[in-house]
């Protein structure tokens, strides 16, 4: 599945909006041609994590269903727990800056510094 360029920001925004509405802060979401990355604050419990992220992916899928019918997400997504402020900062910078020129990036409006990422 490839995300058309004109839908990437819509998908990124929908993921961020869905997570935020559910009470889970999101720092950054990037959607490229073939996949998405996000840095949200989600529960450690894997079952809860998967349900929350699954709901956000469903919301994003519904938002672009007319343009992209069928399955848009691969099975068995990968996730990594960010255990300290340095890992969180590195993940934020990677998702924001290193997804290539065609990626659409949604970023929380607050300026992110190492100190802000600790909060």
Secondary structure by P-SEA (a helix, b strand, c coil): ccccccaaaaaaaaaaaaaaaacccccccccccccccccccccccaaaaaaaaaaaaaaaaaaccccccccccccbbbbbbbccaaaaaaaaaaaaccccccbbbbbcccccccccccc
